[in-house]
Amino acid sequence: MTAIIPFISQIDKAEQINWIKQLNTLIPEANIVPASEISPYDKPLCHLAIVADPDPIEVSEFTGLIWVQSLWAGVERLMKAFRDESFGIVRLIDPQLSQTMAEAALAWSLYLHRDMPAYRQQQSKQQWQQLTYTSASERTIGVLGLGALGQISAVKLAEQGFNVLGWSQHQKIIKGITTYCDESGLTEMLAKCDIVICLLPLTRQTKHLLNTQRLAVLPKGASVINFARGGIINSDDLLKLLDSGHLNHAVLDVFEHEPLEQSSDFWQHNKITVLPHISAPTIPGTACKIVAQNINRYFESGTIPKTVNMKQGY
Ligand SMILES: NC(=O)c1ccc[n+]([C@@H]2O[C@H](COP(=O)([O-])OP(=O)(O)OC[C@H]3O[C@@H](n4cnc5c(N)ncnc54)[C@H](OP(=O)(O)O)[C@@H]3O)[C@@H](O)[C@H]2O)c1
C-alpha cells in the first residue's frame, strides 16, 4: 500500500504545490499530499510528515508521527513548538546550502574587508578619498559555530587568504583554521577578530550571546555579521557599541522579529546593512533530492535520519 505523507506548511500555496510535485516524482513509494486533504481517519496512520513553517495545531492532528522532515536547515521554531512531542525532527542538511552560505560569508566579509560601506557613504557626500588598503592576510575573521554551514564558510574564507578562527561547542580540528571552544576560548578569539560571523543555532546557551560584554571584547573598529538567528545578538547592546564607535559595521540578515519592523532603528542606521534573510535560502532542486534520499532510505530499511538533539537545542 502506498504510504501517505502529509505536507504541512503555511508557505504560499503555489510554492507548496511545486515542492509536492517534485517530491512525488522522487519518492515512488509514497503519496505526498497537502495536510488539509488527508481525512481524519488517515491522519493518525501517518508516521512521517514533511514540514515547512507548519501550523503546530495542524501537526498535532497527526498523532502517529515518528519523525518529521523539515525543508529548512534552521529548526529553532520547530524545536520550540514541539518540545514535548515524542517524534524526531530531521533538519535539512544540504551540501549545496552550505556552499551558498559560504558564498554569503565570503561576499559580506569582502564587503567589509574592502570598506564598501565607507565608500558608499563617501559617494553620498561626493567625497573622493582613498582609504588605506589592508591585505586579507592582515585581517582576522572569527566564525561562531563550526557546523554544516560554519565549517565550510571558515574554509572558504581561509582559501581567500584571511586569517580564520572558529568557535564551537566541542573542540574541532580543521586544517588552516585556529579553533576554540568554551567561554574562555570565545573571549580569546573575539579579542583577535576584525570581523566576526555568527553561524550558531539559537539555543538557551546562545540567546543574546553577543551582548555588551562580549561585543566589547572585539577590537575597536571590528564588524559583525549575523547569518544565524536575530536572538543571538542583543540588538540594544549592538546599537550602543556601533554608536559609541567601538564597532565599525554590522551586516544583519536575521532579526528577532521578521520581517524587520518598519519602526526599527536598523533601517536608517549608517553602520548597519539590513538583509531580508537571504544568506542561504533552501534550494528546492537539491533539497528535494536530500529529502527523498532520507525518506526512500526509511522505506527501504526503517532507518530514521539523524534527528536534532532536543536537550542540546540543535
Ligand atoms: N540566514 C539564513 O539564510 C540561514 C539559513 C540556514 C540556517 N541558518 C542558521 O544557521 C544556523 C547554523 O546552521 P548549521 O546547519 O551550521 O548548524 P549545525 O550544523 O547544527 O552547527 C551548529 C554549530 O554551532 C555550534 N554550537 C552550538 N551551540 C554552541 C554553544 N553553546 N557554544 C559554542 N558552539 C555552539 C556547534 O558546535 P559543535 O559542532 O561542537 O556541536 C556547531 O558547530 C542554524 O541554526 C540557523 O539558525 C540561517
The ligand as a Tripos MOL2 file, in Angstrom:
@<TRIPOS>MOLECULE
LIG
   48    52     1     0     0
SMALL
NO_CHARGES

@<TRIPOS>ATOM
      1 N1         20.1880   33.1310    7.2520 N.am      1 LIG1
      2 C1         19.9250   32.0200    6.5880 C.2       1 LIG1
      3 O1         19.5490   32.0620    5.4060 O.2       1 LIG1
      4 C2         20.1120   30.6800    7.2830 C.ar      1 LIG1
      5 C3         19.9690   29.5050    6.5320 C.ar      1 LIG1
      6 C4         20.1510   28.2890    7.1740 C.ar      1 LIG1
      7 C5         20.4910   28.2510    8.5130 C.ar      1 LIG1
      8 N2         20.6480   29.4120    9.2110 N.ar      1 LIG1
      9 C6         21.0560   29.3970   10.6320 C.3       1 LIG1
     10 O2         22.3600   28.8580   10.7570 O.3       1 LIG1
     11 C7         22.4260   28.1020   11.9640 C.3       1 LIG1
     12 C8         23.5770   27.1200   11.9010 C.3       1 LIG1
     13 O3         23.2970   26.1070   10.9470 O.3       1 LIG1
     14 P1         24.1720   24.7740   10.8170 P.3       1 LIG1
     15 O4         23.4920   23.9290    9.8250 O.co2     1 LIG1
     16 O5         25.6020   25.1070   10.5950 O.co2     1 LIG1
     17 O6         24.0050   24.1770   12.3000 O.3       1 LIG1
     18 P2         24.8180   22.9580   12.9460 P.3       1 LIG1
     19 O7         25.3500   22.0640   11.9010 O.co2     1 LIG1
     20 O8         23.9150   22.3880   13.9930 O.co2     1 LIG1
     21 O9         26.0630   23.6590   13.6430 O.3       1 LIG1
     22 C9         25.9380   24.4530   14.7750 C.3       1 LIG1
     23 C10        27.3240   24.8300   15.2790 C.3       1 LIG1
     24 O10        27.1790   25.6900   16.4020 O.3       1 LIG1
     25 C11        27.9690   25.1670   17.4750 C.3       1 LIG1
     26 N3         27.3090   25.4880   18.7430 N.ar      1 LIG1
     27 C12        26.0380   25.2600   19.1220 C.ar      1 LIG1
     28 N4         25.8240   25.7110   20.3640 N.ar      1 LIG1
     29 C13        27.0030   26.2130   20.7890 C.ar      1 LIG1
     30 C14        27.4180   26.8010   22.0030 C.ar      1 LIG1
     31 N5         26.5920   26.9680   23.0440 N.pl3     1 LIG1
     32 N6         28.7040   27.1910   22.0940 N.ar      1 LIG1
     33 C15        29.5590   27.0230   21.0680 C.ar      1 LIG1
     34 N7         29.2230   26.4710   19.8920 N.ar      1 LIG1
     35 C16        27.9570   26.0760   19.7580 C.ar      1 LIG1
     36 C17        28.0180   23.6700   17.2550 C.3       1 LIG1
     37 O11        29.1190   23.1380   17.9350 O.3       1 LIG1
     38 P3         29.5360   21.5650   17.8050 P.3       1 LIG1
     39 O12        29.9340   21.3730   16.3660 O.co2     1 LIG1
     40 O13        30.6550   21.4100   18.7310 O.co2     1 LIG1
     41 O14        28.2910   20.7890   18.1610 O.co2     1 LIG1
     42 C18        28.1580   23.6290   15.7350 C.3       1 LIG1
     43 O15        29.4860   23.7880   15.3630 O.3       1 LIG1
     44 C19        21.0360   27.4420   12.0230 C.3       1 LIG1
     45 O16        20.7050   27.0230   13.3170 O.3       1 LIG1
     46 C20        20.1500   28.5580   11.5290 C.3       1 LIG1
     47 O17        19.7670   29.3350   12.6470 O.3       1 LIG1
     48 C21        20.4580   30.6230    8.6130 C.ar      1 LIG1
@<TRIPOS>BOND
     1     1     2 1
     2     2     3 2
     3     2     4 1
     4     4     5 ar
     5     4    48 ar
     6     5     6 ar
     7     6     7 ar
     8     7     8 ar
     9     8     9 1
    10     8    48 ar
    11     9    10 1
    12     9    46 1
    13    10    11 1
    14    11    12 1
    15    11    44 1
    16    12    13 1
    17    13    14 1
    18    14    15 2
    19    14    16 1
    20    14    17 1
    21    17    18 1
    22    18    19 2
    23    18    20 1
    24    18    21 1
    25    21    22 1
    26    22    23 1
    27    23    24 1
    28    23    42 1
    29    24    25 1
    30    25    26 1
    31    25    36 1
    32    26    27 ar
    33    26    35 ar
    34    27    28 ar
    35    28    29 ar
    36    29    30 ar
    37    29    35 ar
    38    30    31 1
    39    30    32 ar
    40    32    33 ar
    41    33    34 ar
    42    34    35 ar
    43    36    37 1
    44    36    42 1
    45    37    38 1
    46    38    39 2
    47    38    40 1
    48    38    41 1
    49    42    43 1
    50    44    45 1
    51    44    46 1
    52    46    47 1
@<TRIPOS>SUBSTRUCTURE
     1 LIG1         1 GROUP 0 **** ****
